[in-house]
Amino acid sequence: MSHSLRDQLLNLGFKPQPKPERAKDTRKPGAARTKAGTGKPHRARNQEEIDLAKAYALRAQKEQEERQAAEAARQEEARKRREARAKLAELVQGRALNDPEADIARHFPYGGKIKRIYVTAAQLKALNAGELGVVQLDGRYLLVDAQLLAQAEAIFPPAIALKVDPDAPAEDDPYSDPKYQVPDDLVW
């Protein structure tokens, strides 16, 4: 009984492996051309593929031009800002009213943060009355008169750190409500 393993498996009910069928050649006669030496069929690009490639190239070129225009605009804006800052520095030079002996801190909002400048009592009254203002230049806060502040605002508005308008209506104080009043006998 020298049956092979294959014969024994067939007797047990296993089926033989099916042979793969060959796919029929659906190409037209003469269409089975291949690229020289590659063995791969040659396929000509149709008009849609060419148009799509042109559209992608045009879009890429347009995006590149837009990026270049945006960069040129940013550089031009930066140049204008530098020139305005230089002109402002020249205007304010030697005309700041900051007193080295000032000891009263005047706080004000600027750039989303609370900043301060030290002033004298007389300067504080003038600053709160709108006769003086504060200009930010090169990281420093300079106290200037109202006329100089107006000139600085015309040259470079973002540099105006504090400009008090004495005619402006007072803001509603959220702590004016009686429930927020601090008792007189409270000891800190």
C-alpha positions in Angstrom: 0.0 0.0 0.0 2.2 2.7 -1.2 -0.4 5.3 -1.7 1.1 8.8 -1.7 -0.1 11.4 0.8 -1.9 13.1 -2.1 -3.9 10.0 -2.9 -4.7 9.5 0.8 -6.0 13.1 1.1 -8.1 12.7 -2.0 -9.6 9.5 -0.6 -10.5 11.3 2.6 -12.6 13.9 0.7 -10.1 16.7 0.1 -10.5 18.2 -3.3 -7.6 18.9 -5.6 -6.5 22.6 -6.0 -8.3 24.2 -8.9 -6.1 25.4 -11.7 -6.2 29.2 -12.4 -8.0 30.2 -15.5 -6.2 32.4 -18.0 -7.9 35.7 -18.6 -9.0 36.3 -22.1 -7.3 39.0 -24.0 -9.9 41.7 -24.5 -7.7 44.1 -26.3 -8.2 44.8 -30.0 -5.8 43.2 -32.4 -2.7 45.3 -32.7 -3.3 47.1 -29.4 -1.0 44.9 -27.5 2.0 47.0 -28.3 4.6 47.4 -25.6 7.1 50.1 -24.8 10.5 49.2 -26.2 12.2 46.8 -23.9 9.9 47.3 -20.9 7.2 44.7 -21.6 4.6 47.1 -20.3 1.7 48.2 -22.6 2.0 51.7 -23.9 -0.9 54.0 -23.1 -1.3 57.3 -24.8 -2.4 60.2 -22.5 -5.9 61.3 -23.3 -7.0 65.0 -23.5 -8.6 64.9 -20.1 -5.4 64.0 -18.4 -3.5 66.7 -20.2 -6.1 69.3 -19.3 -6.1 68.2 -15.6 -2.3 68.4 -15.6 -2.5 72.0 -17.0 -5.1 72.9 -14.4 -2.9 71.7 -11.6 0.1 73.6 -13.0 -1.9 76.8 -13.3 -3.3 76.4 -9.8 0.2 75.8 -8.4 1.5 78.9 -10.3 -1.4 81.0 -9.1 -0.8 79.9 -5.5 2.9 80.7 -5.8 2.1 84.2 -7.1 -0.4 84.8 -4.3 2.3 83.8 -1.7 4.8 86.1 -3.3 2.3 89.0 -3.4 1.4 88.4 0.3 5.1 88.3 1.3 5.7 91.5 -0.7 2.8 93.2 1.1 4.1 92.0 4.5 7.6 93.4 3.7 6.1 96.7 2.5 4.0 97.0 5.7 7.1 96.3 7.8 9.0 98.9 5.9 6.3 101.5 6.5 6.2 100.6 10.2 9.9 101.0 10.5 9.9 104.4 8.8 7.0 105.6 11.0 8.8 104.5 14.1 11.9 106.2 13.0 10.0 109.4 12.3 8.2 109.1 15.7 11.5 108.7 17.5 12.9 111.8 15.8 9.7 113.7 16.7 9.8 112.7 20.4 13.5 112.9 20.9 14.3 115.3 23.7 10.6 116.3 24.2 9.6 113.6 26.7 8.4 114.9 30.1 9.4 111.8 32.1 10.7 113.0 35.5 13.3 110.8 37.2 12.1 111.9 40.6 8.5 110.8 39.9 7.1 108.4 42.4 3.4 108.0 41.6 2.5 105.0 39.5 -0.2 105.6 36.9 -1.5 102.3 35.5 -3.2 101.9 32.1 -4.1 99.1 29.7 -2.0 98.7 26.6 -1.5 95.7 24.4 -3.9 93.6 26.4 -1.8 94.1 29.6 -1.7 96.6 32.5 1.3 98.9 32.1 2.5 101.7 34.3 4.3 105.0 34.1 5.7 107.0 37.1 4.6 110.6 37.3 4.6 113.5 39.7 1.4 114.7 41.4 1.1 117.6 38.9 1.7 115.3 35.9 -0.9 112.9 37.2 -3.6 115.6 37.3 -2.6 116.8 33.8 -2.5 113.2 32.5 -6.0 112.5 33.9 -7.3 115.8 32.5 -6.1 114.9 29.0 -3.4 117.6 28.9 -0.6 114.9 28.7 -0.5 111.4 27.1 1.8 108.4 26.9 3.6 107.2 23.9 5.3 103.7 23.7 8.6 103.8 21.8 11.3 101.2 21.8 9.9 99.4 24.9 9.7 102.6 26.9 6.7 104.7 27.9 7.2 108.4 27.4 5.1 111.1 28.9 4.3 113.9 26.3 2.0 116.9 26.0 -1.3 116.7 24.1 0.0 118.5 21.0 2.9 116.1 20.6 0.6 113.2 21.3 -1.7 114.3 18.4 1.3 114.6 16.1 2.5 111.1 17.2 -1.0 109.7 16.6 -0.9 111.1 13.1 2.5 109.5 12.4 2.1 106.1 14.0 -1.3 105.4 15.8 -0.3 102.0 17.4 2.4 103.8 19.5 -0.2 105.7 21.5 -0.3 104.0 24.8 -2.6 106.3 26.8 -4.8 109.1 25.6 -7.3 110.4 28.1 -10.4 112.1 26.7 -11.8 114.4 29.4 -15.1 114.7 27.6 -15.7 111.0 27.3 -18.6 109.7 29.4 -17.5 107.7 32.5 -17.6 104.0 32.1 -20.2 102.1 34.1 -18.4 100.8 37.2 -19.4 97.2 37.8 -18.6 97.7 41.5 -21.0 100.6 42.0 -23.7 98.0 42.8 -24.4 98.1 46.6 -23.8 94.3 46.9 -20.1 95.0 46.0 -19.6 97.8 48.6 -16.8 97.3 51.1 -17.9 97.8 54.7 -16.2 100.6 56.5 -15.2 98.4 59.4 -13.3 95.9 57.3 -9.7 95.5 58.3 -7.2 94.1 55.9 
